[in-house]
C-alpha cells in the first residue's frame, strides 16, 4: 500500500518476485484462518504485518492506484524514448529484466548475467538465450547501450569495465551510470 500510495514501482528487495498489498495479505490470511492484528511500514517502505490464528477478520479498504498508474506510465514513456531504435544489452537475467522488457514492450538484443548457471538458458517467452558478459560485450558495434537490470549495480559496473565495455550504461530507471566518453 505504501508503494502504491507513493507511486513507487521500485522493488523493495531483489529476491521478492511479487509485491503484496496489505489488503491482499489480509484476504489470503483470512482464507486460511488467520486474522489481521496490525501492520507497519518501515522507513524504506517495506510492509510488516502481523496475523493471529482465529483473530477477528479485518476489512482493509481498496488502495487508490492513480499514483502507481501515473508512475508506471511516466517510466514507460521515458524508457521507450531513451531506448527507441537502440540496440540493447540487458545485464541481469532476473525478474527485474523481464519487468523492464515488458515495460518497454521490447526484449533486449542480448541478455547477459554474471551467474554462469544462467548462461545458455532463456526466460519463458524470451526468444534469446543468456550469454556470458564477455560474449555480450564483444557484440558492441558502437551503437549499443547496456542496461543494468539488477540491484547489484555497484558490483556489476566494475565487471562491465573489466570486460572492456566502452559504451553508455544505464540503470532500470533510465539514469545514465557511465557514458561512452567517460570511460578509459
C-alpha positions in Angstrom: 0.0 0.0 0.0 2.9 2.4 0.8 4.4 1.7 -2.7 1.0 2.2 -4.3 0.2 5.4 -2.4 3.5 7.0 -3.3 3.6 5.8 -6.9 6.7 3.7 -6.3 7.5 0.9 -8.8 10.9 0.1 -7.3 11.3 -3.4 -5.9 12.0 -3.4 -2.2 14.1 -6.5 -2.3 15.7 -8.3 -5.2 14.5 -11.8 -4.0 10.8 -10.9 -4.0 9.1 -11.7 -7.2 5.7 -10.3 -6.1 4.8 -7.3 -4.1 1.7 -7.7 -1.9 -0.6 -5.0 -0.6 -1.9 -5.3 2.9 -5.4 -5.9 1.5 -4.3 -9.0 -0.4 -2.3 -10.3 2.6 -5.3 -9.9 4.9 -7.6 -11.6 2.3 -5.1 -14.6 1.9 -4.6 -14.9 5.7 -8.4 -14.9 6.3 -8.9 -17.7 3.8 -6.6 -19.9 5.9 -8.0 -19.0 9.3 -5.7 -16.1 10.3 -6.9 -12.7 11.3 -5.1 -9.4 10.9 -3.7 -7.9 14.1 -1.6 -4.8 13.0 0.9 -3.6 10.4 3.6 -1.0 10.0 5.7 0.3 7.1 9.4 0.6 7.6 11.4 3.7 6.7 12.4 2.0 3.4 8.7 1.3 2.5 8.6 -2.4 3.4 5.3 -3.7 4.8 5.4 -5.7 8.0 2.1 -7.3 9.0 1.2 -9.5 12.0 -1.6 -12.1 12.0 -3.1 -14.4 14.6 -4.9 -17.7 14.1 -8.6 -17.2 14.8 -8.4 -13.4 15.2 -11.4 -11.4 14.0 -11.1 -10.7 10.3 -10.4 -7.0 9.4 -11.6 -5.2 6.3 -8.9 -3.2 4.6 -10.0 -0.5 2.0 -9.0 -0.9 -1.6 -5.9 1.2 -2.4 -6.0 4.2 -4.7 -4.0 3.3 -7.8 -3.7 6.6 -9.6 -0.2 7.4 -8.3 1.1 4.0 -9.2 -0.5 4.1 -12.7 0.9 7.5 -13.4 4.4 6.4 -12.2 4.3 3.4 -14.4 3.1 5.4 -17.4 5.8 8.0 -16.9 8.6 5.5 -16.5 7.4 3.6 -19.6 7.4 6.7 -21.8 10.8 7.8 -20.5 12.4 4.4 -21.1 10.8 3.9 -24.5 12.0 7.3 -25.7 15.5 6.6 -24.3 15.8 3.1 -25.8 13.9 3.7 -29.1 15.9 2.4 -32.1 18.9 1.5 -30.0 20.5 -2.0 -29.8 20.4 -3.1 -26.1 22.2 -5.5 -23.8 20.4 -6.2 -20.5 22.9 -7.3 -17.8 20.9 -9.0 -15.1 18.9 -12.0 -16.2 16.3 -12.0 -13.5 12.8 -10.7 -12.7 13.8 -7.0 -13.0 15.0 -7.6 -16.6 11.7 -9.3 -17.5 9.7 -6.5 -15.9 11.8 -3.9 -17.8 11.4 -5.7 -21.2 7.6 -5.9 -20.6 7.5 -2.2 -19.5 9.1 -1.1 -22.8 7.3 -3.7 -24.9 10.7 -4.9 -26.2 13.1 -7.6 -25.5 16.8 -6.6 -25.5 19.0 -7.8 -28.4 21.2 -9.6 -25.8 20.7 -10.9 -22.3 23.7 -11.4 -20.1 24.4 -12.2 -16.5 27.4 -12.8 -14.3 25.9 -16.0 -12.9 27.5 -18.9 -15.0 24.4 -21.1 -14.2 22.2 -18.8 -16.3 24.4 -18.9 -19.5 22.8 -20.8 -22.3 19.3 -20.7 -20.8 16.5 -18.4 -21.6 13.4 -16.9 -19.9 10.0 -18.3 -20.6 8.7 -16.4 -23.5 12.1 -15.0 -24.5 13.5 -15.6 -27.9 17.1 -15.1 -26.9 19.5 -17.2 -24.8 21.5 -15.7 -22.0 25.2 -15.3 -22.9 28.3 -14.6 -20.9 29.2 -11.0 -20.3 32.3 -11.4 -22.4 30.3 -12.7 -25.4 27.7 -9.9 -24.9 30.2 -7.1 -24.8 32.1 -8.5 -27.8 28.9 -7.7 -29.8 29.1 -4.0 -29.3 29.1 -2.2 -32.7 29.3 1.3 -31.3 25.5 1.9 -31.2 24.6 -0.4 -28.4 23.7 0.6 -24.9 23.9 -1.6 -21.8 21.2 -1.5 -19.2 21.9 -3.0 -15.7 18.7 -4.7 -14.8 19.8 -5.7 -11.3 20.0 -4.0 -7.9 23.7 -5.1 -7.7 24.9 -2.1 -9.8 27.9 -1.4 -7.6 29.2 -5.0 -8.2 28.3 -5.1 -11.9 29.8 -1.7 -13.0 33.5 -2.8 -12.4 32.8 -6.1 -14.2 31.4 -4.3 -17.2 34.5 -2.2 -17.4 36.8 -5.3 -16.9 35.1 -6.9 -19.8 36.0 -4.0 -22.0 32.7 -2.3 -22.4 33.1 1.3 -23.7 29.5 2.3 -24.4 26.8 4.0 -22.4 25.4 2.2 -19.3 22.0 2.9 -17.8 20.1 1.6 -14.8 16.4 0.4 -14.9 15.1 3.9 -14.4 16.9 5.3 -17.4 19.6 7.0 -15.4 23.0 7.1 -17.1 25.6 5.3 -15.0 28.5 5.6 -17.4 28.8 7.5 -20.6 30.9 6.4 -23.6 33.2 9.4 -23.4 33.8 9.0 -19.6 35.4 5.6 -19.8 39.1 4.9 -20.1 
